[in-house]
Each structure stands twice: as structure tokens, then as C-alpha cells.
């Protein structure tokens, strides 16, 4: 897979990953909060500046809530509550 001569870029990505590790799922920590497509203020946290849905390594969500958030963001876009593209 990775050759030894390529370890400069390898160590860069590993360093970035270690920094991002200590995160808990936003929805698992706050038990009462449910994923809601109408709550665009919360969903805004899980999109990038280009309005793309953040991957799990960035959002820090568990698999279950990442799926629910991705669906909610897509629903919110259709309902014009969130933009597809940045202004
Ligand atoms: Zn969760």
C-alpha cells in the first residue's frame, strides 16, 4: 500500500488525525436533542464553508447520527432552510 519513500505525507496526515480524535458525538452527549431538519442552526455546524456535509472525522458524530444528520441536511436543502452552495 504505502511505500517507505512516501512517509513524509503519511506522517502529516497521521499528525492531523491525532489532533482531531478527542470528540464525542453531539447528539449522543445531549440525549434530549434529536436530529431535526428544521434546526438549521445546529445542522450548520456539520457542513463545511462550501456547504458540503462534513465527513465523520470532522463532524465527530457516531455512525447512526452521521446518517441522520446527512439526511436532515439534504431535507433542509430541499425545504430551502439551508443553501446548496455558499453565497
Ligand atoms: Zn451519536
PDB file of the backbone (N, CA, C, O) and the ligand in Angstrom, with CONECT records:
HET     ZN  A 101       1
ATOM      1  N   UNK A   1       0.831  -1.205   0.000  1.00  0.00           N
ATOM      2  CA  UNK A   1       0.000   0.000   0.000  1.00  0.00           C
ATOM      3  C   UNK A   1       0.865   1.254   0.000  1.00  0.00           C
ATOM      4  O   UNK A   1       1.064   1.868  -1.048  1.00  0.00           O
ATOM      5  N   UNK A   2       1.378   1.637   1.158  1.00  0.00           N
ATOM      6  CA  UNK A   2       2.202   2.838   1.232  1.00  0.00           C
ATOM      7  C   UNK A   2       3.669   2.452   1.156  1.00  0.00           C
ATOM      8  O   UNK A   2       4.125   1.575   1.889  1.00  0.00           O
ATOM      9  N   UNK A   3       4.407   3.106   0.271  1.00  0.00           N
ATOM     10  CA  UNK A   3       5.835   2.848   0.184  1.00  0.00           C
ATOM     11  C   UNK A   3       6.555   3.668   1.254  1.00  0.00           C
ATOM     12  O   UNK A   3       6.036   4.672   1.741  1.00  0.00           O
ATOM     13  N   UNK A   4       7.767   3.219   1.609  1.00  0.00           N
ATOM     14  CA  UNK A   4       8.501   3.898   2.670  1.00  0.00           C
ATOM     15  C   UNK A   4       8.969   5.287   2.242  1.00  0.00           C
ATOM     16  O   UNK A   4       9.122   6.185   3.070  1.00  0.00           O
ATOM     17  N   UNK A   5       9.198   5.453   0.923  1.00  0.00           N
ATOM     18  CA  UNK A   5       9.654   6.759   0.442  1.00  0.00           C
ATOM     19  C   UNK A   5       8.548   7.806   0.563  1.00  0.00           C
ATOM     20  O   UNK A   5       8.814   9.004   0.468  1.00  0.00           O
ATOM     21  N   UNK A   6       7.317   7.360   0.771  1.00  0.00           N
ATOM     22  CA  UNK A   6       6.177   8.279   0.821  1.00  0.00           C
ATOM     23  C   UNK A   6       5.828   8.670   2.252  1.00  0.00           C
ATOM     24  O   UNK A   6       4.737   9.188   2.494  1.00  0.00           O
ATOM     25  N   UNK A   7       6.747   8.429   3.226  1.00  0.00           N
ATOM     26  CA  UNK A   7       6.340   8.594   4.628  1.00  0.00           C
ATOM     27  C   UNK A   7       6.265  10.055   5.074  1.00  0.00           C
ATOM     28  O   UNK A   7       5.810  10.329   6.184  1.00  0.00           O
ATOM     29  N   UNK A   8       6.705  11.008   4.227  1.00  0.00           N
ATOM     30  CA  UNK A   8       6.593  12.412   4.627  1.00  0.00           C
ATOM     31  C   UNK A   8       5.114  12.829   4.657  1.00  0.00           C
ATOM     32  O   UNK A   8       4.645  13.410   5.636  1.00  0.00           O
ATOM     33  N   UNK A   9       4.387  12.523   3.567  1.00  0.00           N
ATOM     34  CA  UNK A   9       2.969  12.876   3.528  1.00  0.00           C
ATOM     35  C   UNK A   9       2.181  12.008   4.508  1.00  0.00           C
ATOM     36  O   UNK A   9       1.168  12.443   5.056  1.00  0.00           O
ATOM     37  N   UNK A  10       2.657  10.768   4.725  1.00  0.00           N
ATOM     38  CA  UNK A  10       1.997   9.882   5.675  1.00  0.00           C
ATOM     39  C   UNK A  10       1.993  10.458   7.087  1.00  0.00           C
ATOM     40  O   UNK A  10       0.955  10.489   7.748  1.00  0.00           O
ATOM     41  N   UNK A  11       3.155  10.912   7.544  1.00  0.00           N
ATOM     42  CA  UNK A  11       3.256  11.419   8.908  1.00  0.00           C
ATOM     43  C   UNK A  11       2.435  12.692   9.075  1.00  0.00           C
ATOM     44  O   UNK A  11       1.948  12.975  10.170  1.00  0.00           O
ATOM     45  N   UNK A  12       2.277  13.466   7.993  1.00  0.00           N
ATOM     46  CA  UNK A  12       1.451  14.680   8.061  1.00  0.00           C
ATOM     47  C   UNK A  12       0.004  14.329   8.372  1.00  0.00           C
ATOM     48  O   UNK A  12      -0.610  14.926   9.256  1.00  0.00           O
ATOM     49  N   UNK A  13      -0.541  13.357   7.641  1.00  0.00           N
ATOM     50  CA  UNK A  13      -1.946  13.002   7.837  1.00  0.00           C
ATOM     51  C   UNK A  13      -2.160  12.376   9.209  1.00  0.00           C
ATOM     52  O   UNK A  13      -3.195  12.593   9.839  1.00  0.00           O
ATOM     53  N   UNK A  14      -1.178  11.594   9.674  1.00  0.00           N
ATOM     54  CA  UNK A  14      -1.336  10.976  10.987  1.00  0.00           C
ATOM     55  C   UNK A  14      -1.339  12.035  12.084  1.00  0.00           C
ATOM     56  O   UNK A  14      -2.103  11.935  13.044  1.00  0.00           O
ATOM     57  N   UNK A  15      -0.492  13.041  11.944  1.00  0.00           N
ATOM     58  CA  UNK A  15      -0.444  14.110  12.929  1.00  0.00           C
ATOM     59  C   UNK A  15      -1.763  14.849  13.013  1.00  0.00           C
ATOM     60  O   UNK A  15      -2.221  15.173  14.108  1.00  0.00           O
ATOM     61  N   UNK A  16      -2.382  15.121  11.870  1.00  0.00           N
ATOM     62  CA  UNK A  16      -3.659  15.822  11.848  1.00  0.00           C
ATOM     63  C   UNK A  16      -4.748  14.980  12.491  1.00  0.00           C
ATOM     64  O   UNK A  16      -5.617  15.507  13.186  1.00  0.00           O
ATOM     65  N   UNK A  17      -4.702  13.671  12.261  1.00  0.00           N
ATOM     66  CA  UNK A  17      -5.742  12.801  12.785  1.00  0.00           C
ATOM     67  C   UNK A  17      -5.683  12.734  14.319  1.00  0.00           C
ATOM     68  O   UNK A  17      -6.722  12.727  14.979  1.00  0.00           O
ATOM     69  N   UNK A  18      -4.489  12.686  14.875  1.00  0.00           N
ATOM     70  CA  UNK A  18      -4.335  12.576  16.320  1.00  0.00           C
ATOM     71  C   UNK A  18      -4.931  13.807  17.011  1.00  0.00           C
ATOM     72  O   UNK A  18      -5.536  13.688  18.076  1.00  0.00           O
ATOM     73  N   UNK A  19      -4.760  14.992  16.404  1.00  0.00           N
ATOM     74  CA  UNK A  19      -5.303  16.209  16.993  1.00  0.00           C
ATOM     75  C   UNK A  19      -6.828  16.188  17.043  1.00  0.00           C
ATOM     76  O   UNK A  19      -7.430  16.702  17.986  1.00  0.00           O
ATOM     77  N   UNK A  20      -7.463  15.581  16.007  1.00  0.00           N
ATOM     78  CA  UNK A  20      -8.920  15.639  15.902  1.00  0.00           C
ATOM     79  C   UNK A  20      -9.625  14.562  16.729  1.00  0.00           C
ATOM     80  O   UNK A  20     -10.847  14.610  16.868  1.00  0.00           O
ATOM     81  N   UNK A  21      -8.894  13.597  17.280  1.00  0.00           N
ATOM     82  CA  UNK A  21      -9.526  12.440  17.898  1.00  0.00           C
ATOM     83  C   UNK A  21     -10.471  12.734  19.058  1.00  0.00           C
ATOM     84  O   UNK A  21     -11.597  12.236  19.022  1.00  0.00           O
ATOM     85  N   UNK A  22     -10.100  13.514  20.099  1.00  0.00           N
ATOM     86  CA  UNK A  22     -10.977  13.588  21.260  1.00  0.00           C
ATOM     87  C   UNK A  22     -12.239  14.405  21.003  1.00  0.00           C
ATOM     88  O   UNK A  22     -12.308  15.586  21.344  1.00  0.00           O
ATOM     89  N   UNK A  23     -13.242  13.758  20.392  1.00  0.00           N
ATOM     90  CA  UNK A  23     -14.535  14.391  20.130  1.00  0.00           C
ATOM     91  C   UNK A  23     -15.615  13.391  20.483  1.00  0.00           C
ATOM     92  O   UNK A  23     -15.459  12.196  20.235  1.00  0.00           O
ATOM     93  N   UNK A  24     -16.707  13.864  21.060  1.00  0.00           N
ATOM     94  CA  UNK A  24     -17.838  12.994  21.324  1.00  0.00           C
ATOM     95  C   UNK A  24     -18.986  13.424  20.431  1.00  0.00           C
ATOM     96  O   UNK A  24     -19.096  14.597  20.074  1.00  0.00           O
ATOM     97  N   UNK A  25     -19.836  12.483  20.069  1.00  0.00           N
ATOM     98  CA  UNK A  25     -20.971  12.775  19.197  1.00  0.00           C
ATOM     99  C   UNK A  25     -21.890  13.798  19.861  1.00  0.00           C
ATOM    100  O   UNK A  25     -22.311  13.616  21.004  1.00  0.00           O
ATOM    101  N   UNK A  26     -22.197  14.875  19.138  1.00  0.00           N
ATOM    102  CA  UNK A  26     -23.017  15.966  19.667  1.00  0.00           C
ATOM    103  C   UNK A  26     -24.388  15.470  20.120  1.00  0.00           C
ATOM    104  O   UNK A  26     -24.892  15.908  21.155  1.00  0.00           O
ATOM    105  N   UNK A  27     -24.993  14.567  19.362  1.00  0.00           N
ATOM    106  CA  UNK A  27     -26.351  14.108  19.661  1.00  0.00           C
ATOM    107  C   UNK A  27     -26.363  13.021  20.729  1.00  0.00           C
ATOM    108  O   UNK A  27     -27.361  12.871  21.435  1.00  0.00           O
ATOM    109  N   UNK A  28     -25.262  12.250  20.866  1.00  0.00           N
ATOM    110  CA  UNK A  28     -25.205  11.238  21.929  1.00  0.00           C
ATOM    111  C   UNK A  28     -24.932  11.898  23.272  1.00  0.00           C
ATOM    112  O   UNK A  28     -25.428  11.430  24.297  1.00  0.00           O
ATOM    113  N   UNK A  29     -24.149  12.983  23.290  1.00  0.00           N
ATOM    114  CA  UNK A  29     -23.844  13.684  24.539  1.00  0.00           C
ATOM    115  C   UNK A  29     -25.103  14.374  25.066  1.00  0.00           C
ATOM    116  O   UNK A  29     -25.439  14.249  26.244  1.00  0.00           O
ATOM    117  N   UNK A  30     -25.802  15.110  24.178  1.00  0.00           N
ATOM    118  CA  UNK A  30     -27.060  15.763  24.565  1.00  0.00           C
ATOM    119  C   UNK A  30     -28.207  14.825  24.217  1.00  0.00           C
ATOM    120  O   UNK A  30     -28.713  14.828  23.095  1.00  0.00           O
ATOM    121  N   UNK A  31     -28.609  14.020  25.204  1.00  0.00           N
ATOM    122  CA  UNK A  31     -29.570  12.958  24.942  1.00  0.00           C
ATOM    123  C   UNK A  31     -30.920  13.458  24.460  1.00  0.00           C
ATOM    124  O   UNK A  31     -31.588  12.789  23.672  1.00  0.00           O
ATOM    125  N   UNK A  32     -31.332  14.655  24.937  1.00  0.00           N
ATOM    126  CA  UNK A  32     -32.681  15.134  24.613  1.00  0.00           C
ATOM    127  C   UNK A  32     -32.764  15.688  23.192  1.00  0.00           C
ATOM    128  O   UNK A  32     -33.845  15.755  22.608  1.00  0.00           O
ATOM    129  N   UNK A  33     -31.607  16.086  22.636  1.00  0.00           N
ATOM    130  CA  UNK A  33     -31.608  16.693  21.306  1.00  0.00           C
ATOM    131  C   UNK A  33     -31.773  15.596  20.250  1.00  0.00           C
ATOM    132  O   UNK A  33     -31.028  14.616  20.244  1.00  0.00           O
ATOM    133  N   UNK A  34     -32.742  15.766  19.367  1.00  0.00           N
ATOM    134  CA  UNK A  34     -32.919  14.833  18.259  1.00  0.00           C
ATOM    135  C   UNK A  34     -32.551  15.547  16.969  1.00  0.00           C
ATOM    136  O   UNK A  34     -32.619  16.773  16.882  1.00  0.00           O
ATOM    137  N   UNK A  35     -32.155  14.756  15.955  1.00  0.00           N
ATOM    138  CA  UNK A  35     -31.778  15.330  14.662  1.00  0.00           C
ATOM    139  C   UNK A  35     -33.041  15.845  13.983  1.00  0.00           C
ATOM    140  O   UNK A  35     -33.969  15.079  13.723  1.00  0.00           O
ATOM    141  N   UNK A  36     -33.075  17.157  13.695  1.00  0.00           N
ATOM    142  CA  UNK A  36     -34.269  17.780  13.127  1.00  0.00           C
ATOM    143  C   UNK A  36     -33.854  18.617  11.920  1.00  0.00           C
ATOM    144  O   UNK A  36     -32.967  19.464  12.023  1.00  0.00           O
ATOM    145  N   UNK A  37     -34.493  18.380  10.784  1.00  0.00           N
ATOM    146  CA  UNK A  37     -34.097  19.126   9.576  1.00  0.00           C
ATOM    147  C   UNK A  37     -34.485  20.590   9.671  1.00  0.00           C
ATOM    148  O   UNK A  37     -33.949  21.417   8.932  1.00  0.00           O
ATOM    149  N   UNK A  38     -35.426  20.935  10.587  1.00  0.00           N
ATOM    150  CA  UNK A  38     -35.830  22.337  10.737  1.00  0.00           C
ATOM    151  C   UNK A  38     -34.831  23.129  11.584  1.00  0.00           C
ATOM    152  O   UNK A  38     -34.851  24.360  11.591  1.00  0.00           O
ATOM    153  N   UNK A  39     -33.952  22.408  12.303  1.00  0.00           N
ATOM    154  CA  UNK A  39     -32.961  23.060  13.167  1.00  0.00           C
ATOM    155  C   UNK A  39     -31.699  23.361  12.351  1.00  0.00           C
ATOM    156  O   UNK A  39     -30.660  22.727  12.536  1.00  0.00           O
ATOM    157  N   UNK A  40     -31.808  24.319  11.464  1.00  0.00           N
ATOM    158  CA  UNK A  40     -30.698  24.583  10.546  1.00  0.00           C
ATOM    159  C   UNK A  40     -29.496  25.195  11.258  1.00  0.00           C
ATOM    160  O   UNK A  40     -28.369  25.087  10.774  1.00  0.00           O
ATOM    161  N   UNK A  41     -29.726  25.836  12.402  1.00  0.00           N
ATOM    162  CA  UNK A  41     -28.597  26.428  13.141  1.00  0.00           C
ATOM    163  C   UNK A  41     -27.645  25.341  13.629  1.00  0.00           C
ATOM    164  O   UNK A  41     -26.427  25.502  13.555  1.00  0.00           O
ATOM    165  N   UNK A  42     -28.200  24.225  14.133  1.00  0.00           N
ATOM    166  CA  UNK A  42     -27.370  23.111  14.589  1.00  0.00           C
ATOM    167  C   UNK A  42     -26.748  22.381  13.404  1.00  0.00           C
ATOM    168  O   UNK A  42     -25.579  21.997  13.444  1.00  0.00           O
ATOM    169  N   UNK A  43     -27.543  22.194  12.347  1.00  0.00           N
ATOM    170  CA  UNK A  43     -27.030  21.466  11.175  1.00  0.00           C
ATOM    171  C   UNK A  43     -25.897  22.231  10.509  1.00  0.00           C
ATOM    172  O   UNK A  43     -25.035  21.632   9.867  1.00  0.00           O
ATOM    173  N   UNK A  44     -25.893  23.539  10.656  1.00  0.00           N
ATOM    174  CA  UNK A  44     -24.854  24.379  10.053  1.00  0.00           C
ATOM    175  C   UNK A  44     -23.457  24.018  10.587  1.00  0.00           C
ATOM    176  O   UNK A  44     -22.447  24.237   9.918  1.00  0.00           O
ATOM    177  N   UNK A  45     -23.425  23.458  11.810  1.00  0.00           N
ATOM    178  CA  UNK A  45     -22.145  23.044  12.401  1.00  0.00           C
ATOM    179  C   UNK A  45     -21.518  21.878  11.645  1.00  0.00           C
ATOM    180  O   UNK A  45     -20.305  21.677  11.701  1.00  0.00           O
ATOM    181  N   UNK A  46     -22.352  21.107  10.931  1.00  0.00           N
ATOM    182  CA  UNK A  46     -21.868  19.872  10.314  1.00  0.00           C
ATOM    183  C   UNK A  46     -21.697  20.013   8.809  1.00  0.00           C
ATOM    184  O   UNK A  46     -21.659  19.014   8.090  1.00  0.00           O
ATOM    185  N   UNK A  47     -21.593  21.252   8.327  1.00  0.00           N
ATOM    186  CA  UNK A  47     -21.247  21.476   6.920  1.00  0.00           C
ATOM    187  C   UNK A  47     -19.977  22.328   6.872  1.00  0.00           C
ATOM    188  O   UNK A  47     -19.681  23.087   7.795  1.00  0.00           O
ATOM    189  N   UNK A  48     -19.241  22.181   5.774  1.00  0.00           N
ATOM    190  CA  UNK A  48     -18.024  22.958   5.608  1.00  0.00           C
ATOM    191  C   UNK A  48     -18.377  24.369   5.141  1.00  0.00           C
ATOM    192  O   UNK A  48     -19.552  24.688   4.961  1.00  0.00           O
ATOM    193  N   UNK A  49     -17.370  25.207   4.947  1.00  0.00           N
ATOM    194  CA  UNK A  49     -17.617  26.565   4.469  1.00  0.00           C
ATOM    195  C   UNK A  49     -18.156  26.558   3.033  1.00  0.00           C
ATOM    196  O   UNK A  49     -18.734  27.544   2.577  1.00  0.00           O
ATOM    197  N   UNK A  50     -17.960  25.430   2.321  1.00  0.00           N
ATOM    198  CA  UNK A  50     -18.508  25.288   0.975  1.00  0.00           C
ATOM    199  C   UNK A  50     -19.876  24.609   1.009  1.00  0.00           C
ATOM    200  O   UNK A  50     -20.390  24.191  -0.028  1.00  0.00           O
ATOM    201  N   UNK A  51     -20.463  24.498   2.199  1.00  0.00           N
ATOM    202  CA  UNK A  51     -21.792  23.919   2.394  1.00  0.00           C
ATOM    203  C   UNK A  51     -21.853  22.436   2.050  1.00  0.00           C
ATOM    204  O   UNK A  51     -22.918  21.904   1.737  1.00  0.00           O
ATOM    205  N   UNK A  52     -20.697  21.773   2.111  1.00  0.00           N
ATOM    206  CA  UNK A  52     -20.681  20.330   1.918  1.00  0.00           C
ATOM    207  C   UNK A  52     -20.851  19.654   3.274  1.00  0.00           C
ATOM    208  O   UNK A  52     -20.414  20.181   4.297  1.00  0.00           O
ATOM    209  N   UNK A  53     -21.486  18.489   3.277  1.00  0.00           N
ATOM    210  CA  UNK A  53     -21.674  17.740   4.518  1.00  0.00           C
ATOM    211  C   UNK A  53     -20.312  17.252   5.001  1.00  0.00           C
ATOM    212  O   UNK A  53     -19.560  16.641   4.241  1.00  0.00           O
ATOM    213  N   UNK A  54     -19.994  17.526   6.279  1.00  0.00           N
ATOM    214  CA  UNK A  54     -18.690  17.175   6.826  1.00  0.00           C
ATOM    215  C   UNK A  54     -18.576  15.664   6.990  1.00  0.00           C
ATOM    216  O   UNK A  54     -19.556  15.014   7.353  1.00  0.00           O
ATOM    217  N   UNK A  55     -17.397  15.088   6.730  1.00  0.00           N
ATOM    218  CA  UNK A  55     -17.195  13.669   6.978  1.00  0.00           C
ATOM    219  C   UNK A  55     -17.125  13.392   8.484  1.00  0.00           C
ATOM    220  O   UNK A  55     -16.949  14.310   9.285  1.00  0.00           O
ATOM    221  N   UNK A  56     -17.263  12.143   8.848  1.00  0.00           N
ATOM    222  CA  UNK A  56     -17.308  11.788  10.274  1.00  0.00           C
ATOM    223  C   UNK A  56     -16.067  12.223  11.023  1.00  0.00           C
ATOM    224  O   UNK A  56     -16.149  12.624  12.184  1.00  0.00           O
ATOM    225  N   UNK A  57     -14.917  12.147  10.370  1.00  0.00           N
ATOM    226  CA  UNK A  57     -13.675  12.524  11.057  1.00  0.00           C
ATOM    227  C   UNK A  57     -13.665  14.008  11.406  1.00  0.00           C
ATOM    228  O   UNK A  57     -12.925  14.423  12.298  1.00  0.00           O
ATOM    229  N   UNK A  58     -14.467  14.806  10.725  1.00  0.00           N
ATOM    230  CA  UNK A  58     -14.537  16.240  11.028  1.00  0.00           C
ATOM    231  C   UNK A  58     -15.724  16.556  11.943  1.00  0.00           C
ATOM    232  O   UNK A  58     -15.594  17.345  12.880  1.00  0.00           O
ATOM    233  N   UNK A  59     -16.877  15.943  11.673  1.00  0.00           N
ATOM    234  CA  UNK A  59     -18.070  16.250  12.461  1.00  0.00           C
ATOM    235  C   UNK A  59     -17.988  15.620  13.849  1.00  0.00           C
ATOM    236  O   UNK A  59     -18.575  16.148  14.794  1.00  0.00           O
ATOM    237  N   UNK A  60     -17.273  14.501  13.991  1.00  0.00           N
ATOM    238  CA  UNK A  60     -17.166  13.828  15.274  1.00  0.00           C
ATOM    239  C   UNK A  60     -18.425  13.072  15.670  1.00  0.00           C
ATOM    240  O   UNK A  60     -18.563  12.680  16.829  1.00  0.00           O
ATOM    241  N   UNK A  61     -19.347  12.859  14.735  1.00  0.00           N
ATOM    242  CA  UNK A  61     -20.592  12.167  15.034  1.00  0.00           C
ATOM    243  C   UNK A  61     -20.388  10.660  14.966  1.00  0.00           C
ATOM    244  O   UNK A  61     -19.461  10.172  14.319  1.00  0.00           O
ATOM    245  N   UNK A  62     -21.285   9.919  15.659  1.00  0.00           N
ATOM    246  CA  UNK A  62     -21.269   8.464  15.531  1.00  0.00           C
ATOM    247  C   UNK A  62     -21.952   8.097  14.217  1.00  0.00           C
ATOM    248  O   UNK A  62     -22.566   8.950  13.576  1.00  0.00           O
ATOM    249  N   UNK A  63     -21.848   6.842  13.819  1.00  0.00           N
ATOM    250  CA  UNK A  63     -22.362   6.403  12.513  1.00  0.00           C
ATOM    251  C   UNK A  63     -23.860   6.657  12.388  1.00  0.00           C
ATOM    252  O   UNK A  63     -24.340   7.127  11.356  1.00  0.00           O
ATOM    253  N   UNK A  64     -24.590   6.337  13.456  1.00  0.00           N
ATOM    254  CA  UNK A  64     -26.042   6.491  13.446  1.00  0.00           C
ATOM    255  C   UNK A  64     -26.440   7.946  13.228  1.00  0.00           C
ATOM    256  O   UNK A  64     -27.283   8.249  12.383  1.00  0.00           O
ATOM    257  N   UNK A  65     -25.824   8.846  13.999  1.00  0.00           N
ATOM    258  CA  UNK A  65     -26.205  10.250  13.899  1.00  0.00           C
ATOM    259  C   UNK A  65     -25.630  10.910  12.653  1.00  0.00           C
ATOM    260  O   UNK A  65     -26.224  11.858  12.139  1.00  0.00           O
ATOM    261  N   UNK A  66     -24.492  10.437  12.155  1.00  0.00           N
ATOM    262  CA  UNK A  66     -23.957  10.979  10.901  1.00  0.00           C
ATOM    263  C   UNK A  66     -24.942  10.717   9.761  1.00  0.00           C
ATOM    264  O   UNK A  66     -25.180  11.591   8.928  1.00  0.00           O
ATOM    265  N   UNK A  67     -25.515   9.507   9.728  1.00  0.00           N
ATOM    266  CA  UNK A  67     -26.515   9.183   8.706  1.00  0.00           C
ATOM    267  C   UNK A  67     -27.727  10.087   8.848  1.00  0.00           C
ATOM    268  O   UNK A  67     -28.236  10.611   7.857  1.00  0.00           O
ATOM    269  N   UNK A  68     -28.198  10.274  10.097  1.00  0.00           N
ATOM    270  CA  UNK A  68     -29.384  11.097  10.323  1.00  0.00           C
ATOM    271  C   UNK A  68     -29.121  12.550   9.962  1.00  0.00           C
ATOM    272  O   UNK A  68     -29.980  13.205   9.372  1.00  0.00           O
ATOM    273  N   UNK A  69     -27.938  13.066  10.312  1.00  0.00           N
ATOM    274  CA  UNK A  69     -27.585  14.459  10.011  1.00  0.00           C
ATOM    275  C   UNK A  69     -27.473  14.656   8.506  1.00  0.00           C
ATOM    276  O   UNK A  69     -27.949  15.661   7.979  1.00  0.00           O
ATOM    277  N   UNK A  70     -26.845  13.700   7.801  1.00  0.00           N
ATOM    278  CA  UNK A  70     -26.699  13.820   6.350  1.00  0.00           C
ATOM    279  C   UNK A  70     -28.073  13.888   5.692  1.00  0.00           C
ATOM    280  O   UNK A  70     -28.297  14.697   4.792  1.00  0.00           O
ATOM    281  N   UNK A  71     -28.991  13.037   6.145  1.00  0.00           N
ATOM    282  CA  UNK A  71     -30.349  13.053   5.609  1.00  0.00           C
ATOM    283  C   UNK A  71     -31.059  14.346   5.933  1.00  0.00           C
ATOM    284  O   UNK A  71     -31.764  14.900   5.089  1.00  0.00           O
ATOM    285  N   UNK A  72     -30.877  14.839   7.167  1.00  0.00           N
ATOM    286  CA  UNK A  72     -31.545  16.071   7.597  1.00  0.00           C
ATOM    287  C   UNK A  72     -31.034  17.273   6.809  1.00  0.00           C
ATOM    288  O   UNK A  72     -31.812  18.165   6.469  1.00  0.00           O
ATOM    289  N   UNK A  73     -29.728  17.306   6.514  1.00  0.00           N
ATOM    290  CA  UNK A  73     -29.168  18.419   5.737  1.00  0.00           C
ATOM    291  C   UNK A  73     -29.746  18.400   4.322  1.00  0.00           C
ATOM    292  O   UNK A  73     -30.089  19.451   3.781  1.00  0.00           O
ATOM    293  N   UNK A  74     -29.855  17.227   3.727  1.00  0.00           N
ATOM    294  CA  UNK A  74     -30.413  17.114   2.377  1.00  0.00           C
ATOM    295  C   UNK A  74     -31.881  17.550   2.378  1.00  0.00           C
ATOM    296  O   UNK A  74     -32.333  18.222   1.452  1.00  0.00           O
ATOM    297  N   UNK A  75     -32.627  17.162   3.428  1.00  0.00           N
ATOM    298  CA  UNK A  75     -34.036  17.559   3.542  1.00  0.00           C
ATOM    299  C   UNK A  75     -34.142  19.075   3.724  1.00  0.00           C
ATOM    300  O   UNK A  75     -34.996  19.725   3.122  1.00  0.00           O
ATOM    301  N   UNK A  76     -33.254  19.629   4.570  1.00  0.00           N
ATOM    302  CA  UNK A  76     -33.283  21.071   4.827  1.00  0.00           C
ATOM    303  C   UNK A  76     -32.967  21.856   3.556  1.00  0.00           C
ATOM    304  O   UNK A  76     -33.512  22.939   3.344  1.00  0.00           O
ATOM    305  N   UNK A  77     -32.088  21.315   2.709  1.00  0.00           N
ATOM    306  CA  UNK A  77     -31.770  21.991   1.445  1.00  0.00           C
ATOM    307  C   UNK A  77     -33.008  22.035   0.549  1.00  0.00           C
ATOM    308  O   UNK A  77     -33.302  23.058  -0.069  1.00  0.00           O
ATOM    309  N   UNK A  78     -33.722  20.922   0.488  1.00  0.00           N
ATOM    310  CA  UNK A  78     -34.922  20.873  -0.360  1.00  0.00           C
ATOM    311  C   UNK A  78     -35.983  21.827   0.155  1.00  0.00           C
ATOM    312  O   UNK A  78     -36.747  22.388  -0.631  1.00  0.00           O
ATOM    313  N   UNK A  79     -36.041  22.019   1.477  1.00  0.00           N
ATOM    314  CA  UNK A  79     -37.036  22.911   2.079  1.00  0.00           C
ATOM    315  C   UNK A  79     -36.536  24.356   2.129  1.00  0.00           C
ATOM    316  O   UNK A  79     -37.159  25.204   2.769  1.00  0.00           O
ATOM    317  N   UNK A  80     -35.422  24.641   1.462  1.00  0.00           N
ATOM    318  CA  UNK A  80     -34.842  25.992   1.404  1.00  0.00           C
ATOM    319  C   UNK A  80     -34.450  26.528   2.777  1.00  0.00           C
ATOM    320  O   UNK A  80     -34.389  27.741   2.973  1.00  0.00           O
ATOM    321  N   UNK A  81     -34.185  25.630   3.731  1.00  0.00           N
ATOM    322  CA  UNK A  81     -33.737  26.076   5.053  1.00  0.00           C
ATOM    323  C   UNK A  81     -32.220  26.205   5.092  1.00  0.00           C
ATOM    324  O   UNK A  81     -31.670  26.911   5.937  1.00  0.00           O
ATOM    325  N   UNK A  82     -31.552  25.520   4.174  1.00  0.00           N
ATOM    326  CA  UNK A  82     -30.083  25.597   4.069  1.00  0.00           C
ATOM    327  C   UNK A  82     -29.721  25.738   2.602  1.00  0.00           C
ATOM    328  O   UNK A  82     -30.426  25.210   1.742  1.00  0.00           O
ATOM    329  N   UNK A  83     -28.641  26.439   2.299  1.00  0.00           N
ATOM    330  CA  UNK A  83     -28.245  26.588   0.911  1.00  0.00           C
ATOM    331  C   UNK A  83     -27.484  25.364   0.392  1.00  0.00           C
ATOM    332  O   UNK A  83     -26.852  24.645   1.166  1.00  0.00           O
ATOM    333  N   UNK A  84     -27.551  25.135  -0.922  1.00  0.00           N
ATOM    334  CA  UNK A  84     -26.767  24.089  -1.554  1.00  0.00           C
ATOM    335  C   UNK A  84     -25.320  24.560  -1.712  1.00  0.00           C
ATOM    336  O   UNK A  84     -24.377  23.783  -1.568  1.00  0.00           O
ATOM    337  N   UNK A  85     -25.172  25.841  -2.009  1.00  0.00           N
ATOM    338  CA  UNK A  85     -23.843  26.410  -2.281  1.00  0.00           C
ATOM    339  C   UNK A  85     -23.673  27.673  -1.432  1.00  0.00           C
ATOM    340  O   UNK A  85     -24.673  28.300  -1.083  1.00  0.00           O
ATOM    341  N   UNK A  86     -22.437  28.068  -1.087  1.00  0.00           N
ATOM    342  CA  UNK A  86     -22.237  29.292  -0.327  1.00  0.00           C
ATOM    343  C   UNK A  86     -22.599  30.521  -1.137  1.00  0.00           C
ATOM    344  O   UNK A  86     -22.531  30.510  -2.366  1.00  0.00           O
ATOM    345  N   UNK A  87     -22.981  31.575  -0.445  1.00  0.00           N
ATOM    346  CA  UNK A  87     -23.381  32.819  -1.130  1.00  0.00           C
ATOM    347  C   UNK A  87     -22.168  33.541  -1.697  1.00  0.00           C
ATOM    348  O   UNK A  87     -22.310  34.602  -2.305  1.00  0.00           O
TER     349      UNK A  87
HETATM  350 ZN    ZN A 101     -24.398   9.796  18.192  1.00  0.00          ZN
END
